[in-house]
Amino acid sequence: MSRALERIFIEGGGGKIEVVVDRPLPREGPSNEATRGRLYDAARGVALIAHPHPLHGGTLDNKVVQTLAKTFVELGYVSMRPNFRGVGASEGEHDEGRGETEDLLRVAAHARESLGELPLVLAGFSFGAAVQTQVAKRTSPHRVVLVGVSVGRFPSETVPADSIVIHGERDETVPLARVLDWARPQELPVVVVPGADHFFHLRLHIIRNIVRDSWRS
């Protein structure tokens, strides 16, 4: 499906938050001001997607994050990808996940204010996935998608029972055994991608297929 990209800035606790908005386009051509409202009205929901650790090169342009954004646009969602504090054009400084959680909540609030009460999907990769476990506790997400989740970063990281958790078999950054230890008490299934490392090199299409094929209304 075609996409329209827009870059906006939202006021957060550490200053302005840079956000890239990806939205589905009608097949007949690009949007304009007259059609934009209808596109949002017809959207299935909003997908808020969080990137990996800012101090290790994580940005909204990360390949896994872009894959998630494209997948949700294909599913009919408006995707919102913020840069965490101090990354790209986002202001502020890294806050070990605390301020980043608050900023994701602010982006979710902006989505409600500008797009209405659409279902909210939370998705993230690595550090961003861990932050989304905190956002999920303070919102009512339609669903949560965690890829390479950096478990153990926060004291409590329980997630909704229908969350999609995807992890690489050969992840050396967050070992699979650690994720299974976290998931086991929650009776939470984990989808393991054979041979995949933390960054899912050459396996991004598998992430796309897992999310797309397991989605529901």
C-alpha positions in Angstrom: 0.0 0.0 0.0 1.2 3.5 -0.7 2.3 5.7 2.2 2.5 9.4 3.0 5.2 10.6 5.4 4.9 13.7 7.5 7.4 15.0 10.1 5.8 16.8 13.1 7.0 18.1 16.5 5.2 17.5 19.7 6.0 19.2 23.0 7.3 16.7 25.6 8.8 16.9 29.1 12.3 17.4 27.7 11.4 19.7 24.9 10.2 19.0 21.4 9.7 15.4 20.2 10.4 14.7 16.5 7.8 12.3 15.1 7.5 10.8 11.7 3.9 10.0 10.8 3.3 7.3 8.1 -0.3 7.0 6.9 -2.0 4.8 4.3 -2.9 6.4 1.0 -5.8 5.6 -1.3 -4.6 3.6 -4.3 -5.6 6.3 -6.8 -2.9 8.8 -5.8 -1.3 11.0 -3.2 -3.3 12.9 -0.5 -3.9 16.5 -0.1 -5.5 18.7 2.6 -9.0 17.8 1.4 -8.4 14.0 1.6 -6.2 13.9 4.7 -9.1 14.0 7.2 -10.9 11.2 5.3 -7.7 9.1 5.4 -7.5 9.5 9.2 -11.2 8.8 9.6 -10.8 5.6 7.7 -7.7 4.4 9.6 -7.9 1.2 11.5 -6.0 2.6 14.4 -2.7 4.3 15.5 0.5 2.3 15.8 3.1 4.0 18.1 6.5 2.5 17.4 9.6 3.0 19.6 13.2 2.7 18.5 16.3 1.0 20.2 18.7 2.5 22.7 19.6 6.1 21.9 23.1 5.8 23.3 23.9 2.9 20.9 22.7 4.5 17.7 19.0 3.9 17.9 16.8 6.2 15.9 13.4 6.2 14.3 15.1 5.2 11.0 16.2 1.9 12.5 15.5 -1.0 10.0 13.3 -3.0 12.4 11.4 0.2 13.4 10.8 1.0 9.7 9.7 -2.6 9.0 7.1 -2.3 11.8 5.9 1.0 10.5 5.5 -0.2 7.0 3.7 -3.3 8.2 1.2 -1.4 10.2 0.6 1.0 7.4 -0.2 -2.0 5.2 -2.6 -3.2 7.9 -4.4 0.2 7.7 -2.9 2.0 10.7 -1.5 5.5 11.0 2.1 4.9 12.2 3.9 7.3 14.6 7.7 6.9 15.1 9.2 9.4 17.6 12.9 10.0 18.1 13.7 9.7 21.8 15.2 12.6 23.7 18.5 13.8 22.3 18.1 11.9 19.0 17.7 13.5 15.6 15.8 16.8 16.1 14.2 15.7 19.4 15.3 17.9 22.3 16.4 16.9 25.8 18.8 14.2 27.1 18.6 10.5 27.5 16.7 9.6 30.7 17.2 5.8 31.1 13.6 5.2 30.0 11.7 7.3 32.5 11.4 10.5 30.4 11.1 8.3 27.3 8.1 6.7 28.7 6.5 10.0 29.5 7.3 11.2 25.9 5.6 8.2 24.3 2.6 8.8 26.5 2.6 12.4 25.2 2.7 11.2 21.6 -0.2 8.8 22.3 -2.1 11.7 23.8 -1.4 13.8 20.7 -2.7 11.0 18.5 -6.0 11.0 20.5 -6.3 14.8 20.3 -5.6 15.0 16.6 -7.1 11.7 15.3 -9.8 10.8 17.8 -10.3 7.7 19.9 -8.7 5.2 17.5 -7.4 1.9 18.8 -3.8 2.2 19.9 -1.1 -0.4 19.1 2.2 -0.2 21.0 5.2 -1.6 19.2 8.9 -1.4 19.8 12.4 -2.8 19.3 15.0 -3.6 22.0 15.1 -0.6 24.4 12.0 0.8 22.7 10.2 -2.5 23.4 11.1 -2.3 27.0 9.8 1.3 27.3 6.6 0.2 25.7 6.0 -2.3 28.5 5.8 0.7 30.8 3.5 2.7 28.4 1.2 -0.3 28.2 0.6 -0.1 32.0 -0.6 3.5 31.7 -2.8 3.1 28.5 -5.3 0.7 27.2 -3.6 -0.6 24.1 -5.5 -2.7 21.5 -2.3 -4.8 21.3 1.4 -4.8 22.0 4.2 -6.0 19.7 7.7 -6.4 21.2 10.7 -7.3 19.0 14.0 -8.1 20.7 12.7 -6.8 24.0 15.4 -5.7 26.4 13.9 -7.4 29.5 15.2 -6.5 32.9 15.5 -2.8 32.2 12.5 -2.0 34.4 11.4 -3.6 37.7 8.0 -4.8 36.3 7.6 -5.7 32.7 4.4 -7.7 32.5 2.4 -7.2 29.4 -1.1 -8.1 28.1 -1.6 -11.8 27.4 -2.2 -11.3 23.7 1.1 -9.4 23.1 3.2 -10.5 20.2 6.8 -11.2 21.3 9.4 -11.8 18.6 13.0 -12.8 19.4 16.0 -14.0 17.5 17.4 -17.4 18.3 21.0 -16.1 18.2 20.4 -12.7 19.9 23.7 -11.9 21.8 22.5 -8.5 23.0 19.4 -9.9 24.8 19.9 -13.7 25.1 16.8 -15.8 24.3 17.1 -17.6 27.6 16.6 -14.3 29.5 13.4 -13.5 27.5 12.0 -17.0 28.1 12.7 -16.6 31.8 10.7 -13.3 31.7 7.8 -14.8 29.6 7.5 -18.1 31.5 5.7 -16.7 34.6 3.3 -14.8 32.4 2.6 -17.9 30.3 3.4 -15.6 27.4 4.3 -17.2 24.0 7.5 -16.1 22.3 7.9 -16.4 18.6 11.5 -17.4 18.0 13.1 -16.6 14.6 15.7 -19.3 13.8 19.2 -18.0 13.1 18.2 -14.4 13.8 20.6 -12.0 15.6 19.4 -9.0 17.7 19.1 -6.8 14.6 17.3 -9.5 12.5 19.8 -9.1 9.6 18.3 -10.6 6.4 15.2 -11.6 8.4 13.2 -8.3 8.5 10.6 -9.9 6.2 9.9 -12.5 8.9 9.0 -9.8 11.4 6.6 -8.4 8.8 5.0 -11.8 8.1 4.6 -12.7 11.8 2.8 -9.4 12.6 0.7 -9.4 9.5 -0.3 -13.0 9.7 -1.2 -13.0 13.4 -3.2 -9.8 13.4 -6.8 -9.6 14.2 -9.6 -7.0 14.2 
